[in-house]
Amino acid sequence: MTANHILRLNAVITAVSAAAMLLARPYLYPLFGLSSPLWLDVATVVFTVYALALVSAASRTVVPRAALWAFTIGDGTCFALGVLLLVVFWADFTPVARALIGVTALVVDGFALAQFRAARLAQ
């Protein structure tokens, strides 16, 4: 799989996640122990901007190594934040919320690893 394909797939999954959060907005926030959907709205905006950045980088003929490293760091940070959220707010989250964060963290870590490998191979 080329760097372009990895970034495009990451963009699609990220955009689908943002759309799902938007559509499930009224139902999701109580699962996370939130009093309003504000933080999920913020996450939706961040996911959308990140997906657009991924598409922009993936549309280039050759993805710059620096872009791959930047997305590796971004996804690695997202993974770490997901784990931190699980540790800190475990008692506040419903089992469904825990599963959503856990699966998201694993998928994001998979993209971080794939982008890391592509960055190592890039010249």
N, C-alpha and C positions, 0 to 999 in steps of 0.2 A: 504494500500500500504506500503510495507516494505521500509526501508532506501535504500536497494540495488536497488529496482525498481525506487525509486525517482531519485537516482543518475544516473542510466542508462538512464532514460527518459530525464533527464537534459543533459546528454552527447549527446544523439541523436539529440535533438533540437539544442544544441550548435554547433554540427558538421554540421548539415544541414544549419544553419545560416552562418557558415564559408564558406561552399561550395557555397551557394547562393551569398555571397559577392564576392567570387572569380569569379564565372560565370558572374555576373552582373557588374563586375569591371568597364568596359568602360562606363557604363550607370549610375552608382550610384553616382560617385563623384560630377558631376555637380548639382545633386539634393540637395546636402549638402552644396553647395556654395564653394566647394574646387576647387583648380586649378589643382590638380593632385590626383591620387588614393592612394597616399602614406599613409595617415592616415587610409584609409579603409584596405590597405594591413597590416598595423600594427594591426588593430582590428582583421583581419582574422587570423593572427599568434597567437594572444592572445586567441581567441576563440578556435583554434585548440589545443593549449597546455592545455587550461582549460578542454576541452572535454576529452583529454587523461588522465588528472589527475582524472576526474570524473570516467572514465572507470576503472582506476587502483584502486580507492577506492571501487567502486561498485563490483569489482571482488573478494573481500575478503568475506569470509564466514560471518563474522560479521563486519559491518562498525564501525570503532572506533568513539566514541562520538566526539573526537577532530576533526576528519575529517569532520563530519557533521557540527560542529560549524565553521570550516574554510570555508566550501562551503557556509554556511549561510552568513558569513561575506563577502565573495567574491561576492555572488549574490546581497546582500544588497548594497554593494558598487557600483556594476554595475547599479542597479536601481537608486541610488542617482546620479550617474554620468549622466545617461540618462535624468533625470529630470533637472539637472543643465545645460546640453547641450540645452535642449528645452528652458529653461528660458533665457540663455545667447545669444543663436544664433537663436532665433525664426525668426527674420527678414531675416536671411541668408538662412534658409531652405525653400524648396518648401513644399507645403502641403503633398506631398507623403513622403518626408523625415521626416516631423513631425510625420506622421502616423507610419512610420517604427520604429522610435525611441520610440514613445509612446507605441506601441504594444509590442516591445521588452522589454521595462521597466516593463510593466505589467506582461508579462510571466516570466521574471527573478524574479520579486517580488513574484510571485506565488511559484516558486521553493524555494526562500529564506524562505518563510513561511512554506512550507512543510518540508524542511530540519530542520528548527527550531523546529517544532513539533516532528520530529523524534529524534532530539538531546535531547530534554527534556525527551523523553520516554526511550532513551538508558541508559544503566547502565555503 
